[in-house]
Amino acid sequence: MINWSDKSVQITTESILQKFEKLKSEMVDQIVLIDKQTLGQKLTAKENQLINEIFNIDPAKYGFSGPYLGLDAIPNDLAAIKNQKYTFRREIHHIETQYLRKSVFEAYSQMNKSISTDLEKKLLIDSAYRSPIYQCLTFLYYFKIYSFNFGMTTKRVAIPGYSEHCSSTKPAIDVITENGLPSDKKPLNFARSVEYRWLKKNASKFGFVQSYPKNNTFGIIFEPWHWGYSDN
């Protein structure tokens, strides 16, 4: 079993993330759809081994009690969401192209139209569909953000196969405001926003439900920005 606190794991993580950043410039709009083979060709045997270890993690051992959602193939009805940007601390930030199943994108568009009418604000999609390997890379990104604290990372980022972002049947979106809430450093500030209060009152009308509310039973931190979709 891998020792996640080992210094060599941290070094390998940083090496993978450096190669991931280079791939972003090569794949541009397709990066969230990256597959395991494409990434694997860029990695060493040791780096690929670490990737495989993440896929083999049993999150129940670390307090996660959500369902296994599977490792679905990339949906063939994805709508691309391009040219999103927000302003945070007077700087403009561009969001990489996101993808949603067309039915989910239509529901989001209707919801955004409604919030714009009510608040004269809109919500951007900071993250939507992720391929399983992109989810794995997201896990490593936050593993580094949380100073290589494995336990804290498992409470913030789902393992591939357990993430709604990778699911074609239970998809989810992470929203962000036009002024950059939530931020990585203080994500819960989003819960104080008027946009969040509007979502709590109105999101269900459009098929969106908060997946990880306060004191949820899934072993995931409170995520006011994460909204799962169901067309049932």
Beta strands, then each sheet from edge to edge (+ up, - down):
strand 1: 78-81
strand 2: 84-88
strand 3: 91-95
strand 4: 98-101
strand 5: 123-127
strand 6: 172-177
strand 7: 208-210
strand 8: 226-229
sheet 1: 1+ 4-
sheet 2: 2+ 3-
sheet 3: 5+ 6- 8+ 7-
end
